[in-house]
């Protein structure tokens, strides 16, 4: 008896392929969402570690670390970043021991003349990567030569509208070119008093310490997005009466790309490149420079590639996910350390 072997018909094969395609289409977003959830969880953990490091630093020294300084010691600018200063509290004592604070941080590799570090004593730190400083949701590479970071410390709101002082929990030292409004005069904040936890009168749970900042994709930006820093449309902040109007100017008039190296060198203090962010704009808005990367006011926004908002580490060690739609006044309030603002429980 002859046995006839029957195979798939073309229609049956097409149906099977269609079913597989539908299953892939259904599963792929779920897989991507699961991966992003894991990346976001790692990012939250990094921010928790940074928050704990700050608390331990304050317990050991009696004050919070500066975001940076242009003051000099023996002719060397103390331009080391806040992240470099808290390395011992992140189980990076060996890396911290590489820093020679008798010299400043060089801006790059030899050759060339380096103010404050002529022998490139601290150059090694520019090339060391620390995993706790990186958010896995941000694949951008601001520099193929130097290290990078994804987290900035909260310098508060625009110092131009706070008498030239930084009203966040961290501060800059030795800045001599802060434009104070409405007069337009430039002041120095070289005599800033270090901040300790007792001076955070707004409450530790209501004061931001760190947030994410999207890294750049190269020093010279060639496309638009959160990774780019733009040139502000105003020639002076005193064109406006408050920093909210200054922020609106950045969003509407800041269309010229200036810098694509946010997060490029975590060991140097420059805003965004190696240092802080501001609470002038709500999360995931464009960042603007109104002078150079080292001068003020610079409006660096908190930003991330997490859908809908950013992770923020508060001074009590907790981490909150702040939505893009957060009320401006609430976001502005958690940027200051002693503003006296009243936040409702559901404001964030």
N, C-alpha and C positions, 0 to 999 in steps of 0.2 A: 504494500500500500504506500503510495507516494504522499509524503508530508509536505505541505506547502507552507513555507515560512513567510509570515506577513510582517512587513516593516511599517514605519511611520509614514503616513501620507504627508504631503506638503502642508496641508491645512493643519494637521495635528502638530507638526513641527513648529509652524508659525504661532500656534496657540501657546505651546510650551515656552517659546522665546518671549512671547508677549507677557506671560505670567511672571517669568523670571525678571523681565524689565520692570514690571510693576512692583515686584518685591524689592528690587534694588532701589527704585525710586522712593519707596516707603522707608526702607532701612537706612539709606544714606544720610538723610537729615538727622535721624536719631543717633547714628554713629558720630556725626559731626558735633551734635549737641552734647553727647557724652564726653567727647574729647575736649570741647570748650569748657565743660563743667570741671573737668579734671585740671585744665590749665588755670581756670579761675581759682580753684581751690588752692593750687600751688602759689598763685599770686597773693591770695589772702594770707597764707602761711608766711610768705616772705614779709609782708607788711606787719604781721604780728611780731616777727622776730626783730624787725627794725624798731617797733614800738617798745618792746622789752629792752632793747639795747639802749634806747634813749633814757628809759627810767633808771636803768642800772648806771648809766653815765652820770645822771643827775645825783643819784645816791652817793656816788664815789667822789664827785667834784663839787657838789653843792650848787650846780647850775647847769643849764642846757648848753649844748655846744653851739658856737656861731655857725652860720651858713658859710662864712668865709671872712676874709679880712685882707685889706690892702695895707694895713699897718706893717711896719718893718721891724725886724729884730736883727741887729748887727748888719743892717743894710739889705736883709732878705725879706721880701714880702711874704706874709703868712697867708698865702693864697691856697692853702690846703682846704679841701671840701669838708663838709660836715660828715659825709660818709667815711672819709679817711680818718676822722677823729674818733669815730665810734667802733672802729675795727676790733679792738680788744674785747668788746662786749658782744661780738658776733662770732666768737671763737676763731678770730683771725689775729691773734697776738703776734704770730710770726711775721705776718704781712705788715702789721703796724710797726714792728721793730725795724722794718726797712726804711721808714720815714725819718729823715733827719730834719727836725724843725729849725735847725740853724740855717737851713736853706729853704728857698721857696720851691714851688712846683714848676718845672720847665713847661713850656707850651708845646714842645715837640722834641724830636730826636736831633742829634748833631747832624751837620755842622750848624754854626750860627752862634750868636752871642745871647746868652740867657741871663736876663736881669735877675739877680738874687740866687741863681744856681748855675754859675759859669762852668762848673765841672759836671753838670748833669747828674748830680748826686741822687736825685729822686726820680730819675727817668724810668727806672724799673717799674714803678707803680703805675705808669701810664699804660703798661702792656699786660697787667695782670687782671684777669677776669674773675669776678666773684659771683657765683650762681645766685646768691641771695639778693643780688641787686637787679636781677633780670626777671621780667614777667614773660612766661612762655607764650602768652597770647600775642606778643609783639615780635614779629620776625624781622623787623627793620634792622639794618646795620648802618649806623651813622659814619663809621670809619673802618676800613679794613686794616688799619695800622694800630689803632688804639682800642682800649677797653670801652665798655659802655654801661649804661644803667637805665632803669625804667622808673625809678622813684625819685620824686623831688620832695624837699622839705618845705613846709608852709612858712613863707616870709610875710604872710598877711595880705593886706590890701595895698594900694598905691601909696608909698611914702610921701608923694607930692601933696597928698591931701591929709596927712597925719603929722604935719609939722616937720617932715624930714626924717621921722623915726619909723622903724619897722614895727607894726603892731601885731605881728604874728608871734608864735612862741620862739622862733629863731630870728636871728638878727645878723646884719652885716656890720663889720667894723672898718673904720677908716675911709668910708666913702665920702669924698669931698665935693661931689658934683650933683647932689640931689636938688632938683628944682622944687621949691616950696611955693605952693599956690595960696592965695592969689597974687602974691608979690612978684613971683618969678625969680626970686633970688636963689642962689645956690648955697647950700649949707653943708657942713661936715658933721658926720655922726661918730667921730672918733672917740667920743667920751661916753658911748653907750654903756649902760649898766647891764651886766649879764643877767639873764632871766633864770629864776628858779621856780619850782612848782608852786610855791606859796604866792607868787605874783600872778598866777593864772586865775584871776578872780572870776572869770566866766565859767569856770569848772572844767576839770580835765576831760569829762565825757562830752563837753560842748565845744572843744577846741581841737581842730585838726592838726596833725603833726606831719604826716606823709600822705601823698597821693601818687597815683600813676601819672606819668607823662609819656606820650607816644614818642618813640625815638625817631630821629631823622633817617634819611636814606642817602645822605651824602652832603658834604659841605655846600655844594652848589645845587640848589633844588631845581628840578626840571619839570615837576608836576605839582599839583595842588593837593592839599589834604592836611590832616592833623599833624603830620610829621614836619610841616613847613612852618617857619617863623616869618611873618610878613613885616613890612615897613608900615608903621602907623601913619594915618593920613594927616595928623596934626603936627605942626612944627614945635609946639610946646603943650604940655598938659594943661597949662593955665588958660588955654583957649576955653576950657570947660570949668564948671564949678564943682564937679564931683567926679569920682572915678568911674561911676556907672556910665556917664556920658562919654568918658574916655574909652571905656570898653566898647560902647556902641560905635564909636569912631573906628576902632580897630576892626570890627566886624563888617562895617559898610565901606570904609575907605582904605583899609589895609589890603590892597590887592597886589602889591609888588612883592615877589618872593625875595627874601633876604638871606635866610640861613636854613640849611638843612641838616644841621649837626646837633640837634637836641640829643642829650644823653651821650655825647661823644667821649668824654673823659670824666669818669666819676671822681677822680682824685683831685680835680681842680674846681675852684669855687664858682666859676661863671654861671649866672642864672641859666637854667635849662641845660646847658652843655654839661655841667657837672654839679649843679646845685638846685636851687629852689624853684617854686612855682607860686602863683598868687591867687587870691580869691576875688579878683576883680570881675572875671567872667565865670559864669556857671559852666559845669563840665562839658567837655567836648566841643568847645568853640575855638576859633583860630587864635593863635598867639601872635603878639606884635612886639617889635622893638621900636622905640621912639628915638634911640640914639645908636649905641653899639651894644654888643653882647655883654659888656661889663658895666654899663652905666644904667641909670634909671630915669624915668620909670620904664621897666620892661614888664609887659603883661603876658605871663606864661600861664596858659590854662592847664588845669587838670584834664587829662585825656587818656583814653584807653581804646582798645579794640574789643572790649567786652560789650555785647549788645545792650544799649540803653543807659549806660552810665559808667561810673568809675568806683574803684575801691579806695576807701580813705581810712587811714589809721588815725585814731584819736589818741589824745595824750594819756588816757587811762589804759591804753593797751588794746582796746577793742577795735574792730575793723567793721566799717559800715559800707554798704553799697549805696552810693548816692546817685539817684536818677538824673538824667539830663534835664528833666522837667522841674527840678528842685526850685523852690521859690528863691528869687535873687537875694532878698533880705536875709533868708535863713542861711544861704551859702556864704554871703558876706559876713554874717555873724560868727560862724564857726571858724572864719579866717582870723579873727582877732582874739587876743588873749584876755583883754580886760576892757571890752567895749561896753559891757553892761547890758547887752541885748537879752531879751527874754525869748526863749525858744519853746514852742509847744512840743509835746511828746511826739506828735506826728508831723512835725515840720520837715523832717528829713526822710 
